[in-house]
Amino acid sequence: MPPKTQTSLEASQPPKLDLDVGMKSRYLHSSPKSPALPSEILFQIAAYVNNLPPDGDGSRTFRQKGLWAMTMVSRTWYAAAISKLYDSPKISGSNFQLFVRTLCPSINPHIRKTDFSSMIKVLDMSYLVHDGSKSLTSRILGRVREGLEVFVAPQTSFAVNCLAALSKCLHLRKLDLSFLAQSVSITQLLRSTSKCTQLEWLSIKCDDGTPNEKPFKLAWPPHLKTLVVSGSLSDEALLRFEILPKSVNDLTFSYCPKISKFALFWLLKDCGDQLESLSIGRQTMNIDCGWLVDWLQVLPKLRRLNFALSLRDNITRMVHGALTQPPTHHPYPLQQLELDFCNIQSPWENLDDDDLWEAIDQGHLSCLRRLVLRYRNANRPPKAVRRYVRELDDLLKALAREDGAHAVIDENKAGALICKG
């Protein structure tokens, strides 16, 4: 077949429209346009997209993509969504370098400034492992210090040289250092955060050598409410936490395998009058029933307790211990109890006895409104246990309903639950 000539190719193509300048202008102006929405509605749309629930994996990728799409519509939509987009950006290894170039176009902030740095309120760098450096983290903290309220440190690119920039974040409310691969001296950390008077939530990672100062030299933030401790600190280091600000009412030990129950008991005895919530992680220690009763005695304001039972204990022995010893405050103010059976192979033995029902209905645990039983290695609870837990669930919901307007835990959140995890 002979090849097509240039004339045959031009003939096969569709004819071109030959429009003059006036016709082109009339053609462009006659194209339909979307109606302009008021700024108030655009801000409402941006707020709705910003408050979307997390994705299935716990991230907020869909929220960030939605806000980014809004900034691409027009300048009006851009002005309504840009502050929400940079309010709490999702940072990972794939977009970290682009984020740095946007936030820090120059090493010297006086040469090139960007307005995006003042928009950032939540800076979560926990997804970064080997991205960046310690000096780069310090530079980022220096850029976002004006509006930063929440900071989650990266795993490897945060060290002592970042504390100087962290001390200038005066509006900081939450500081999470639990992901650090290497712990930072708590003495230097508290010295750097002494000016952060709005700090209410602090998660620190301590090693066996920290803190290395006397207790009275640990200047805790004055308005601290929640303290999360992790790391391989020893009993001697733990006892130096005895001087805590009176504002601390929530204490958590997430991963502290070296501390003993004796040191923890003396710490709780010193600050027991102020604690309302206590959580002991499953990797920290295993608590037996006798210690639980002693804790309830020295924590007169405790309302929430979460801990892991030891290998030789079960919930029935715990209830027997609570019933046989008279409490200092009758009844115990405990309202939420979470028990972890991760280290017990058969935790369901004698769980369907009447002791727990009696303790909740008219005994020392009459303030309890929520009971959570977690198991991992144990077998699935038998039918008798599941039926007994459903009865406890009905009882706790009925007690929460009787509390009425004075209920701390409403009926929807009250009850008993068995879950695996």
C-alpha positions in Angstrom: 0.0 0.0 0.0 1.6 3.3 -1.0 2.3 5.8 1.8 0.0 8.8 2.2 1.2 12.0 0.9 1.1 15.3 2.8 -2.0 16.4 0.9 -3.9 13.2 1.8 -2.9 13.6 5.5 -4.2 17.2 5.6 -7.4 16.1 4.0 -7.9 13.3 6.5 -7.6 15.8 9.5 -10.7 17.7 10.7 -11.0 21.3 9.4 -9.6 24.0 11.7 -11.8 26.8 12.9 -10.6 30.1 11.6 -11.7 32.6 14.3 -10.6 36.2 14.3 -9.8 38.0 17.5 -13.3 39.3 18.1 -14.9 35.9 17.7 -12.3 34.3 20.0 -13.0 36.9 22.6 -16.8 36.3 22.4 -16.3 32.5 22.4 -14.2 32.6 25.6 -16.5 35.0 27.4 -19.5 33.0 26.6 -18.1 29.8 28.3 -20.1 28.9 31.4 -18.5 29.7 34.9 -19.3 28.3 38.3 -21.1 30.8 40.6 -18.9 32.5 43.2 -19.6 31.3 46.7 -19.4 33.6 49.7 -16.3 33.4 51.8 -18.3 32.2 54.8 -19.4 29.1 53.0 -15.9 28.4 51.7 -14.6 28.6 55.3 -17.3 26.2 56.4 -16.3 23.7 53.6 -12.7 23.9 54.6 -13.6 23.3 58.2 -15.7 20.3 57.3 -12.8 18.8 55.3 -10.4 19.5 58.0 -12.5 17.7 60.6 -12.9 14.5 58.6 -12.2 11.4 60.6 -9.0 9.5 60.1 -8.5 6.9 57.4 -8.6 3.2 58.0 -4.9 3.1 58.8 -5.2 6.0 61.3 -3.7 8.6 59.1 -5.4 11.7 57.7 -4.3 11.5 54.1 -7.7 12.0 52.7 -8.1 15.2 54.7 -4.8 16.6 53.4 -5.7 15.7 49.8 -9.1 17.3 50.1 -7.6 20.6 51.4 -4.9 20.5 48.7 -7.6 20.1 46.0 -9.5 23.1 47.4 -6.4 25.3 47.1 -6.2 24.5 43.3 -9.7 25.8 42.5 -9.2 29.5 42.6 -7.6 32.2 44.7 -10.7 32.5 46.9 -10.8 28.8 47.6 -7.0 29.0 48.2 -7.4 31.7 50.8 -10.0 29.7 52.6 -8.2 26.3 52.7 -4.4 27.2 52.9 -4.4 27.8 56.6 -6.2 24.5 57.3 -3.8 22.6 54.9 -0.7 23.7 56.9 -2.4 23.5 60.3 -1.4 19.9 60.8 0.5 18.6 57.7 1.1 14.9 57.3 4.8 14.5 56.9 6.5 11.3 55.6 9.7 10.3 53.9 8.2 10.8 50.5 7.2 14.5 50.9 9.7 15.6 53.6 12.1 17.3 51.3 9.3 19.2 49.5 8.1 20.3 52.9 11.5 21.5 53.9 12.0 23.5 50.7 8.6 25.1 51.2 9.1 25.9 54.9 12.8 26.8 54.8 13.6 28.2 51.3 16.8 29.7 52.8 19.1 28.9 55.7 19.0 32.5 56.8 15.4 33.3 57.7 16.0 37.1 57.2 16.7 36.6 53.5 13.6 34.7 52.5 10.6 34.4 54.7 7.5 32.3 54.2 4.0 32.7 55.7 3.4 29.0 55.9 5.6 28.6 59.0 3.2 30.6 61.2 0.3 28.5 60.1 1.7 25.2 61.5 0.2 24.2 64.8 0.7 20.5 64.9 4.1 19.1 63.7 4.2 15.3 63.7 7.6 14.0 62.6 7.2 10.5 64.0 7.0 8.9 60.5 10.6 10.1 59.8 13.4 7.6 60.5 16.6 8.5 58.6 15.3 11.6 56.8 16.8 14.9 57.6 19.3 15.7 60.3 19.4 17.2 63.9 20.4 20.6 62.6 17.5 20.6 60.1 15.0 19.7 62.8 16.4 22.6 64.9 15.9 24.9 61.9 12.3 23.7 61.3 11.5 24.3 65.0 12.9 27.8 64.7 10.6 28.6 61.8 7.4 27.2 63.3 7.9 28.5 66.8 5.3 31.3 66.5 2.2 29.1 66.3 3.4 25.6 67.2 1.2 23.8 69.8 1.9 20.1 69.3 5.3 18.6 68.5 6.1 14.9 68.0 9.8 14.4 67.6 11.4 12.2 64.9 13.2 9.0 65.8 16.8 9.8 65.0 17.0 13.5 64.0 16.3 15.0 67.5 19.0 15.6 70.1 20.3 18.1 72.6 21.1 20.7 70.0 17.3 20.9 69.2 16.4 22.0 72.7 17.4 25.6 72.1 14.9 26.0 69.3 12.3 24.0 71.3 12.6 26.5 74.2 11.3 29.3 71.9 8.0 27.5 71.2 6.2 29.4 73.9 2.7 28.2 72.8 3.6 24.5 73.0 0.8 22.4 74.7 1.9 18.9 73.9 5.4 17.4 73.5 5.9 13.8 72.6 9.5 12.4 72.7 8.5 8.7 73.0 9.7 7.8 69.5 13.3 8.8 70.1 15.9 6.2 69.4 18.2 7.8 72.0 16.9 9.5 75.1 17.6 13.1 76.0 18.7 14.2 79.5 15.5 15.1 81.3 17.3 17.8 83.3 18.3 19.6 80.1 14.8 19.0 78.6 13.0 20.5 81.6 15.4 23.4 81.7 14.6 24.1 78.0 10.8 23.9 78.5 10.7 26.1 81.6 9.3 29.0 79.6 6.6 26.8 78.0 4.0 27.7 80.5 1.2 26.3 78.4 2.6 22.8 78.2 0.0 20.3 79.6 1.0 17.0 78.0 4.6 15.6 78.1 6.0 12.2 77.0 9.6 11.6 77.9 12.0 8.7 77.3 14.6 8.2 80.1 17.5 5.9 80.3 19.2 4.4 83.3 21.4 7.5 83.8 18.6 10.1 83.8 17.6 12.1 85.7 21.0 12.8 87.2 20.1 15.8 89.4 18.5 16.1 92.8 14.7 16.1 92.9 14.4 19.8 93.8 16.4 20.8 90.7 13.9 19.2 88.3 11.8 22.2 87.2 8.7 20.7 85.8 6.3 22.8 83.7 3.9 24.5 86.1 0.7 23.5 84.3 1.6 20.0 83.4 -1.4 17.6 83.6 -0.4 14.4 81.8 3.0 12.7 82.1 4.0 9.6 80.1 7.3 7.9 81.0 9.1 5.3 79.0 12.6 4.0 78.8 15.0 1.8 80.8 15.2 4.0 83.9 16.1 2.4 87.2 14.4 2.5 90.6 16.8 5.2 91.8 16.0 7.4 88.8 12.3 6.8 89.2 12.3 8.0 92.8 13.6 11.3 91.7 10.2 12.0 90.1 8.7 12.3 93.5 8.4 16.1 93.3 5.8 16.6 90.6 3.7 19.7 90.1 0.3 19.5 91.8 -1.4 19.9 88.4 -0.3 16.4 87.3 -3.4 14.1 87.5 -2.6 11.6 84.8 0.5 9.3 85.0 1.4 6.6 82.5 4.4 4.2 82.4 4.3 2.8 78.8 7.6 0.9 78.7 9.7 0.7 81.8 11.0 -2.9 82.2 13.6 -2.1 84.9 11.5 -0.4 87.6 10.1 -2.5 90.4 6.7 -2.5 92.1 8.3 -1.2 95.3 9.8 1.9 93.8 6.5 2.6 91.9 4.5 2.2 95.1 6.6 4.8 96.9 6.3 7.2 94.1 2.5 6.8 94.1 2.4 7.2 97.8 4.1 10.6 97.5 1.9 12.0 94.8 -1.2 9.9 95.3 -3.4 12.7 96.5 -3.4 14.3 93.0 -3.6 11.3 90.6 -6.9 10.6 88.9 -5.7 8.3 86.1 -2.9 5.7 86.2 -1.8 3.4 83.4 0.9 0.6 83.6 1.8 -0.8 80.2 2.1 -4.5 79.6 5.9 -4.3 79.0 6.5 -2.4 82.3 5.6 -5.0 85.0 3.0 -7.5 86.0 0.9 -6.4 89.0 -0.4 -8.9 91.5 -3.6 -8.4 93.4 -2.1 -7.5 96.7 -0.4 -4.4 95.2 -3.6 -3.4 93.6 -5.4 -3.1 96.9 -2.5 -1.1 98.3 -2.7 1.3 95.4 -6.3 1.8 95.9 -5.5 2.7 99.5 -2.9 5.4 98.6 -4.8 6.8 95.6 -7.9 8.3 97.1 -8.8 10.2 93.9 -8.1 7.5 91.3 -10.9 7.3 88.8 -9.2 5.4 85.9 -6.8 2.4 86.2 -5.2 0.4 83.5 -2.7 -2.4 84.2 -1.6 -6.0 83.3 -2.3 -8.8 85.7 0.5 -11.2 86.6 0.8 -14.8 85.6 -0.7 -16.2 88.9 -3.5 -13.8 89.3 -7.0 -13.5 88.0 -9.8 -11.0 88.5 -11.5 -13.1 91.2 -8.5 -12.8 93.5 -8.4 -9.1 92.9 -12.0 -8.7 93.9 -11.4 -10.9 97.0 -8.6 -8.7 98.0 -10.7 -5.5 97.6 -13.5 -7.0 99.6 -11.4 -8.3 102.5 -9.5 -5.1 103.3 -11.5 -2.1 104.4 -10.7 1.0 102.3 -9.7 4.3 103.7 -12.4 6.0 101.5 -15.6 3.9 101.1 -16.3 3.2 98.4 -13.3 3.5 96.0 -13.8 6.3 93.5 -12.7 4.1 90.7 -15.0 4.6 87.6 -13.0 2.9 84.8 -11.0 -0.3 85.1 -9.0 -1.8 82.2 -7.3 -5.2 82.9 -4.8 -6.7 80.5 -4.5 -10.5 80.5 -1.7 -10.5 77.9 0.6 -12.8 80.0 -2.0 -15.2 81.3 -3.0 -18.4 79.5 -6.2 -19.1 81.4 -7.6 -15.8 82.7 -11.2 -16.8 82.6 -11.1 -19.2 85.7 -13.8 -18.3 88.2 -14.6 -15.1 86.3 -18.3 -15.8 86.5 -18.4 -15.8 90.3 -20.7 -13.4 92.2 -17.8 -11.5 93.9 -17.3 -9.1 91.1 -21.1 -8.5 90.7 -21.4 -7.8 94.5 -18.4 -5.5 94.5 -19.9 -3.4 91.7 -23.5 -3.5 92.8 -23.2 -2.8 96.5 -19.5 -3.1 97.5 -16.3 -1.2 97.3 -16.4 -0.8 93.5 -19.9 0.7 93.4 -18.6 3.7 91.5 -17.3 1.6 88.6 -19.1 2.3 85.3 -16.8 0.9 82.7 -14.9 -2.5 82.7 -12.6 -3.5 79.8 -10.9 -7.0 79.7 -8.2 -7.4 77.1 -6.5 -10.7 76.2 -3.9 -11.7 73.6 -2.4 -15.2 74.1 -5.4 -16.7 76.0 -8.1 -18.7 74.3 -11.5 -17.2 73.4 -13.6 -16.8 76.5 -16.2 -19.6 77.0 -19.9 -19.0 76.7 -20.5 -18.8 80.4 -17.9 -15.9 80.7 -19.4 -14.1 77.8 -22.9 -14.4 79.2 -21.6 -13.1 82.6 -19.9 -10.1 81.0 -23.1 -9.3 79.2 -24.9 -9.3 82.5 -22.2 -7.0 83.9 -22.6 -4.7 80.9 -26.4 -4.4 81.6 -25.6 -3.7 85.3 -23.1 -0.9 84.6 -25.3 0.7 82.0 -28.2 0.7 84.4 -26.1 2.3 87.1 -24.9 5.0 84.7 -28.6 5.6 83.8 -29.4 6.1 87.4 -26.7 8.7 87.8 -28.6 10.9 85.5 -27.2 14.4 84.9 -24.5 13.8 87.5 -23.0 10.9 85.5 -19.3 11.2 84.7 -19.5 8.3 82.2 -22.8 8.4 80.3 -24.8 5.3 79.4 -23.4 5.1 75.9 -19.8 4.7 77.1 -20.6 2.7 80.3 -20.6 -1.1 80.4 -18.4 -4.2 80.3 -16.3 -5.3 77.3 -14.0 -8.2 76.3 -11.6 -7.5 73.4 -8.5 -9.0 72.0 -5.4 -6.9 71.4 
